[in-house]
Amino acid sequence: MPPHVVQAIARYADVKITLKIYSHANLDAMRQALGKLDGRLS
């Protein structure tokens, strides 16, 4: 979801706060997806 949409929903004044909080979740999701694809890519 675009950061500015999350910012509007959560009512954060600064998009930097949104990115700091929610970027970790995105990184975790990417790690999980890569873990699932690991054996299938080779």
C-alpha positions in Angstrom: 0.0 0.0 0.0 1.4 3.4 -0.8 2.9 5.2 2.2 0.8 8.3 1.8 -2.4 6.2 2.0 -1.2 4.6 5.2 -0.2 8.0 6.5 -3.8 9.3 5.9 -5.4 6.3 7.5 -3.2 6.4 10.6 -3.3 10.2 10.7 0.5 10.6 11.0 1.6 14.1 10.5 4.9 13.1 8.8 5.3 10.4 6.2 8.8 9.6 7.7 7.0 8.1 10.7 4.9 6.0 8.5 7.9 4.7 6.6 9.9 4.0 9.7 7.1 2.0 11.3 5.8 0.1 8.3 9.0 -0.5 6.3 10.0 -3.2 8.7 6.8 -5.1 8.0 7.5 -4.9 4.3 11.1 -6.2 4.7 9.8 -9.1 6.8 7.2 -9.9 4.1 9.9 -9.8 1.4 12.2 -12.1 3.4 9.3 -14.6 3.9 8.5 -14.5 0.1 12.2 -15.0 -0.8 12.4 -17.9 1.6 9.4 -19.6 -0.1 10.9 -19.0 -3.5 14.5 -20.0 -2.6 14.2 -23.6 -3.8 12.1 -22.8 -6.8 14.5 -20.3 -8.4 17.4 -22.6 -8.9 
